[in-house]
Amino acid sequence: MLRNIMAVALVMIMLVAVAAPAMAASAQNKDVHVTRVVVEPYGPDMNFTVYYESTFFTRLFSLIFGAKVLQPSIEDLFGNFSNVSIVSIDPSSGVAKVTVKDVSRLTDGGWYVYDGDEELADVVDVIEVHNPDGKVETMNDAKKLPVISNRLPSINKS
């Protein structure tokens, strides 16, 4: 009888261990809250640094099962963009690096322009756009990026 109870308990623990990471990162379960996004345009691409907070259980599962627990929540934020790649996720510091390729178009003057069509999936507390000229544009409680123009640094051929 004791063996049967132990076997059932072991099966239950294994089911929870398998299902918990998926539940922790599901889009309906808001265990990841994005507090700040830093946008750095680089030619046709944009690099994002995502700062987030997560619940105790989400942090615990990410430490046990790895950053793959957090990846769906980070990817969901960029669901309206194409060519998104997660570069890194650091569960201990609450920072993720994301790159979106070919999101800006090249104009005749050599400027790459992001037209601001796509939105992030959720409202972010603070969005900072760090332009190559050193200017920083800050928006609070926003999900839409502004129009962004940038030029790749010229390469000196000598």
N, C-alpha and C positions, 0 to 999 in steps of 0.2 A: 504494500500500500504506500509506504514512504517513497519507494522508488518511482511509482506512478506519479505521485505529487511532484517529486523532483524533476521528472521528465517533462511534465506539463509546464512547470515553472521555467525550465531551461528553454523550451520552445517559445514561451511567451517573451522571455528576455531577448531571444534571437529575433523575433518578429519586431519588437520595439526598436532594436538596434538597426534593423534594415529600413523600417518605415520612418524613423525619426528624422534623419537628415532631409528627406524629401519634404516632410511636413514643415520643417524649420525654414526651408528656403522657398516655399511655394509663394506665388504672387498674392494669393488671398491672405496669407499669414504675414502681417506687416512686422516681422521680427527684425528687419533691417530698415533703418531710417537714415536716409542720405541727408547729411547736415550741410555739406559744402561740396561744390564741384568747381575745380579750377580748369579752365579751358586754355590751351596753348595752341594756336593755329601754326601750322608749319606747311606752307605751300598748299597742296590740295588736301592735305590731311589735317586732322585735329587730334591732339593728345589731351586726354582728360585725366585728372587726378580726382578720384571720388573719395570723400571722407564720409564715413558712416558710423552709426552706432547700432549695436545689436543687443538683443535680449541675452540674459544669462544662458539660457538653454541653447540659443543659436551659437554663442561663443563657445560653449562647451562642446557642442557637436562639431564645430569647425576645428577645434583643437584635436578632437578624437579622430574625425573622418577627413580632415583637410579642408582646404579652401573650396573644394567642389560643392560644399554645402551652401556657400554664399554666392557662387557663380550665377545661378539662375536669377537671383534678386538683382545683381549688378547688371546682368544682360537685359533684364526686363526694363530697367531704366532707359536703355538705349534701343528699345523695341521699334521705334519709328525710324531709326537710321539703318542703312545697309552697310556692309563691309566693316562690321564691328569686330574687334578682337580684344579679348582680355589679355593684357600683358602680364599682370601680376595681381594677386590679392594677398594682403598681409592681415590675417585675422587678429593678430596680437595688437597691431596698431590701428586697425580700422581704416586702412587705406587700400584703394584699388587703383591700378593704372589701366586705362582703356585707350585704344587707338581706333579712330574711325577714318578709314581710307577713302580718298577720292570724294570728299563731301563738298569741296569748293571747285569752282570753275575758273579757268584761266581767261583773263580778258586781254584785249589787244595791247594794253599798256604794260603787261607783265605782272599785273596784280591778280592774286587769287581771291575770289570773292565767295563767301558763304552767304547765301541769300536769306537765311533764317526761316526756311520753310518747315523743317522738322522740329518737333518738340520732344522734350524728355517726357517719359511716361508719367512721372510724378512731379509734384511741386517740390523744389529744393529750397532749403532755408536761405542759402547764399550761393549765387553763381558769380564767379570772377572770370573775366576774360582778360588774359595777359597777352597783350599785343606785342609783336616783335619790337615796336618802337619804345617799349617800356611803359606805355600807358595801361592802366588797369581799369576796366569797366566792371562795376559791381551792381548786381541786381539782387534784391531780397524777395523771398517767397515767389519764385518764378519757375517756369518750366520751359519757356521759349528763349532760345538764344537770339541775340541781336544779329544784324548784318555785320559780318566780320570781313575786313580786307587785310591782306598781308602779302608780303613779297618775300621770296626766299632770299637769304643773304647771297650777295654776289661772290663768286669764286674767283679769286685773283690768279690768273694764269700768267706766270712769268718764267 
